[in-house]
Amino acid sequence: MENEKKNKIWVYILIGFLIFGWVKYSDTKEEVGECQDVLEEYQDALQTANQNIDEANSIIENAQSYAWSSYEDMGYVLDSLSTVDTVSEP
């Protein structure tokens, strides 16, 4: 009879640990999902920033090709210069 009580206590303790572990696992799973969403936002922002850098480099290279040309060509380049968009923090 006493062994039966001890066994029941151990079963209750085991069930308690299982429930606690399941709750913690669920919370951790949600946190991982949130972190993955934030990571995707930062990856998108990085990709946009890299595209903007490529665009700016292209504009600079175009302007450099006219740097030692006539004043008219240099004026054309200066008129066609543009800025690229900045990326705000997600």
LORO-751859 format. One line per field, with one value per atom (N, C-alpha, C): residue number from 1; atom name; x, y, z. Coordinates in Angstrom, 1 decimal. Layout:
n NUM ...
atom CA ...
c1 X ...
c2 Y ...
c3 Z ...
END
This chain:
n 1 1 1 2 2 2 3 3 3 4 4 4 5 5 5 6 6 6 7 7 7 8 8 8 9 9 9 10 10 10 11 11 11 12 12 12 13 13 13 14 14 14 15 15 15 16 16 16 17 17 17 18 18 18 19 19 19 20 20 20 21 21 21 22 22 22 23 23 23 24 24 24 25 25 25 26 26 26 27 27 27 28 28 28 29 29 29 30 30 30 31 31 31 32 32 32 33 33 33 34 34 34 35 35 35 36 36 36 37 37 37 38 38 38 39 39 39 40 40 40 41 41 41 42 42 42 43 43 43 44 44 44 45 45 45 46 46 46 47 47 47 48 48 48 49 49 49 50 50 50 51 51 51 52 52 52 53 53 53 54 54 54 55 55 55 56 56 56 57 57 57 58 58 58 59 59 59 60 60 60 61 61 61 62 62 62 63 63 63 64 64 64 65 65 65 66 66 66 67 67 67 68 68 68 69 69 69 70 70 70 71 71 71 72 72 72 73 73 73 74 74 74 75 75 75 76 76 76 77 77 77 78 78 78 79 79 79 80 80 80 81 81 81 82 82 82 83 83 83 84 84 84 85 85 85 86 86 86 87 87 87 88 88 88 89 89 89 90 90 90
atom N CA C N CA C N CA C N CA C N CA C N CA C N CA C N CA C N CA C N CA C N CA C N CA C N CA C N CA C N CA C N CA C N CA C N CA C N CA C N CA C N CA C N CA C N CA C N CA C N CA C N CA C N CA C N CA C N CA C N CA C N CA C N CA C N CA C N CA C N CA C N CA C N CA C N CA C N CA C N CA C N CA C N CA C N CA C N CA C N CA C N CA C N CA C N CA C N CA C N CA C N CA C N CA C N CA C N CA C N CA C N CA C N CA C N CA C N CA C N CA C N CA C N CA C N CA C N CA C N CA C N CA C N CA C N CA C N CA C N CA C N CA C N CA C N CA C N CA C N CA C N CA C N CA C N CA C N CA C N CA C N CA C N CA C N CA C N CA C N CA C N CA C N CA C N CA C N CA C N CA C
c1 0.8 0.0 0.9 1.9 2.8 3.6 4.0 4.6 3.7 2.5 1.5 1.4 1.4 1.3 2.6 3.7 5.0 5.0 4.5 4.4 3.5 2.3 1.4 2.1 2.8 3.5 4.5 5.2 6.2 5.5 4.4 3.7 3.2 2.7 2.2 3.4 4.5 5.7 6.2 6.1 6.5 5.5 4.3 3.3 3.5 3.8 4.1 5.3 6.4 7.5 7.2 6.4 6.0 5.2 4.3 3.5 4.4 5.2 6.1 7.0 7.6 8.4 7.7 6.5 5.6 5.3 5.0 4.7 6.0 7.1 8.4 8.7 8.5 8.8 7.9 6.6 5.7 6.2 6.6 7.1 8.3 9.2 10.5 10.2 9.2 8.9 8.3 7.5 7.0 8.1 9.1 10.2 11.1 11.2 12.0 11.3 10.0 9.3 9.4 9.3 9.5 10.9 11.9 13.3 13.5 12.8 13.0 12.3 11.2 10.6 11.5 12.1 13.0 14.2 14.7 15.9 15.5 14.3 13.9 13.8 13.3 13.2 14.6 15.6 16.9 17.6 17.3 17.9 17.3 16.0 15.4 16.0 16.2 16.8 18.3 19.0 20.4 20.4 19.5 19.4 19.1 18.2 17.8 19.0 19.7 20.9 22.0 22.2 23.2 22.8 21.5 21.0 21.2 21.0 21.2 22.7 23.5 25.0 25.4 24.9 25.2 24.7 23.5 23.0 23.9 24.3 25.1 26.5 27.0 28.3 28.2 27.1 26.9 26.8 26.1 26.0 27.3 28.1 29.5 30.3 30.3 31.1 30.7 29.4 29.0 29.5 29.4 29.9 31.4 32.2 33.6 34.0 33.2 33.5 33.5 32.7 32.6 33.5 34.2 35.0 35.9 36.6 37.6 37.1 35.8 35.2 35.0 34.3 34.0 33.1 33.1 32.2 30.8 30.4 29.0 28.6 29.6 29.4 29.3 30.2 30.3 29.0 28.5 27.2 26.1 26.1 25.1 25.1 26.3 26.5 26.0 26.4 25.9 24.4 23.8 22.3 21.7 22.3 21.7 22.0 22.9 23.2 21.9 21.8 20.6 21.1 20.3 20.6 19.9 20.3 19.6 18.8 17.9 17.0 17.9 17.6 18.2 17.3 17.9 17.1 16.9 15.7 15.5 15.5 15.8 15.9 14.5 14.4 13.1 12.6
c2 -1.2 0.0 1.3 1.2 2.4 2.6 1.5 1.5 2.1 1.7 2.3 3.8 4.3 5.8 6.4 5.8 6.4 6.4 5.3 5.2 6.3 6.6 7.6 9.0 9.2 10.5 10.7 9.7 9.8 10.0 9.4 9.6 11.0 11.6 13.0 13.9 13.6 14.4 14.4 13.2 13.0 13.8 13.7 14.4 15.9 16.4 17.8 18.3 17.5 17.8 17.8 16.9 16.8 18.1 18.5 19.6 20.9 21.0 22.1 22.2 21.1 21.0 21.3 20.9 21.2 22.7 23.3 24.8 25.5 25.2 25.8 25.6 24.4 24.2 25.0 25.2 26.0 27.5 28.0 29.4 29.6 28.6 28.7 28.6 27.8 27.7 29.1 29.8 31.1 32.1 32.1 33.0 32.8 31.5 31.2 31.8 31.6 32.2 33.7 34.4 35.8 36.2 35.5 35.8 35.6 34.5 34.3 35.4 36.0 37.1 38.3 38.6 39.7 39.5 38.3 38.0 38.3 37.8 38.1 39.5 40.3 41.8 42.4 42.0 42.5 42.0 40.8 40.3 41.1 41.4 42.3 43.6 44.2 45.6 45.5 44.5 44.3 44.2 43.4 43.3 44.6 45.4 46.7 47.6 47.6 48.5 48.1 46.8 46.4 46.8 46.7 47.2 48.7 49.4 50.9 51.2 50.5 50.7 50.4 49.3 49.0 50.1 50.6 51.7 53.0 53.3 54.5 54.3 53.1 52.9 53.0 52.6 52.7 54.2 54.9 56.4 57.1 56.7 57.3 56.9 55.6 55.2 55.9 56.1 56.9 58.3 58.9 60.3 60.4 59.4 59.3 59.2 58.6 58.4 59.7 60.7 62.0 63.0 62.7 63.6 64.5 63.9 64.7 65.0 65.0 65.4 66.9 67.3 68.8 69.3 70.6 71.1 70.8 70.7 70.4 69.0 68.0 66.6 66.6 67.3 67.3 67.9 68.9 69.5 68.5 67.8 66.7 65.7 65.3 64.3 64.8 66.0 66.6 66.8 67.1 67.2 65.9 64.8 63.5 62.7 63.3 62.6 62.5 61.4 61.3 60.6 60.6 59.9 58.6 57.7 56.5 56.5 55.7 55.6 55.1 55.5 55.0 53.9 53.0 51.9 52.2 52.2 52.5 51.1 51.2 50.0 49.4 48.1 47.4 47.4
c3 0.0 0.0 0.0 0.8 0.9 -0.4 -1.0 -2.3 -3.4 -3.3 -4.3 -4.2 -2.9 -2.7 -3.3 -3.0 -3.6 -5.1 -5.7 -7.1 -7.7 -7.0 -7.5 -7.4 -6.3 -6.1 -7.2 -7.6 -8.7 -10.0 -10.2 -11.4 -11.5 -10.4 -10.4 -10.7 -10.0 -10.3 -11.7 -12.3 -13.7 -14.6 -14.3 -15.1 -15.0 -13.8 -13.6 -14.4 -14.4 -15.2 -16.7 -17.1 -18.5 -19.0 -18.1 -18.4 -18.4 -17.4 -17.4 -18.6 -19.0 -20.2 -21.5 -21.6 -22.7 -22.8 -21.7 -21.7 -22.1 -21.5 -21.8 -23.3 -23.8 -25.3 -26.1 -25.8 -26.6 -26.6 -25.4 -25.3 -26.1 -26.1 -26.9 -28.3 -28.7 -30.2 -30.7 -29.9 -30.2 -30.4 -29.4 -29.5 -30.7 -31.1 -32.3 -33.5 -33.6 -34.7 -34.8 -33.7 -33.6 -34.1 -33.6 -34.0 -35.5 -36.1 -37.5 -38.3 -37.8 -38.5 -38.5 -37.4 -37.3 -38.2 -38.2 -39.1 -40.5 -41.0 -42.3 -42.7 -41.7 -41.9 -42.1 -41.3 -41.4 -42.7 -43.1 -44.4 -45.6 -45.5 -46.6 -46.6 -45.4 -45.3 -45.8 -45.5 -46.0 -47.5 -48.1 -49.5 -50.2 -49.7 -50.2 -50.1 -49.0 -48.8 -49.9 -50.1 -51.1 -52.5 -52.8 -54.1 -54.3 -53.2 -53.2 -53.4 -52.8 -52.9 -54.4 -54.9 -56.3 -57.3 -57.0 -57.8 -57.7 -56.5 -56.2 -56.9 -56.8 -57.5 -59.0 -59.6 -61.0 -61.4 -60.6 -60.9 -60.8 -59.8 -59.6 -60.8 -61.2 -62.3 -63.6 -63.8 -65.0 -64.9 -63.8 -63.6 -63.9 -63.4 -63.6 -65.0 -65.8 -67.2 -68.0 -67.4 -68.1 -67.4 -66.3 -65.5 -66.3 -67.3 -68.0 -69.4 -69.6 -70.9 -70.9 -71.9 -72.0 -70.9 -70.7 -69.7 -69.9 -71.1 -71.4 -71.0 -71.2 -70.8 -69.2 -68.6 -67.2 -66.6 -67.2 -66.8 -66.9 -68.0 -68.2 -67.1 -66.8 -65.7 -64.4 -64.1 -62.8 -62.7 -63.9 -63.9 -63.7 -64.2 -64.1 -62.8 -62.0 -60.7 -59.9 -59.2 -58.3 -57.0 -56.0 -54.7 -54.7 -53.8 -53.7 -52.4 -52.2 -51.0 -49.9 -48.7 -47.5 -46.9 -46.2 -45.6 -44.1 -43.6 -42.2 -41.5 -40.2 -39.4 -39.3 -39.5 -39.4 -38.0
END
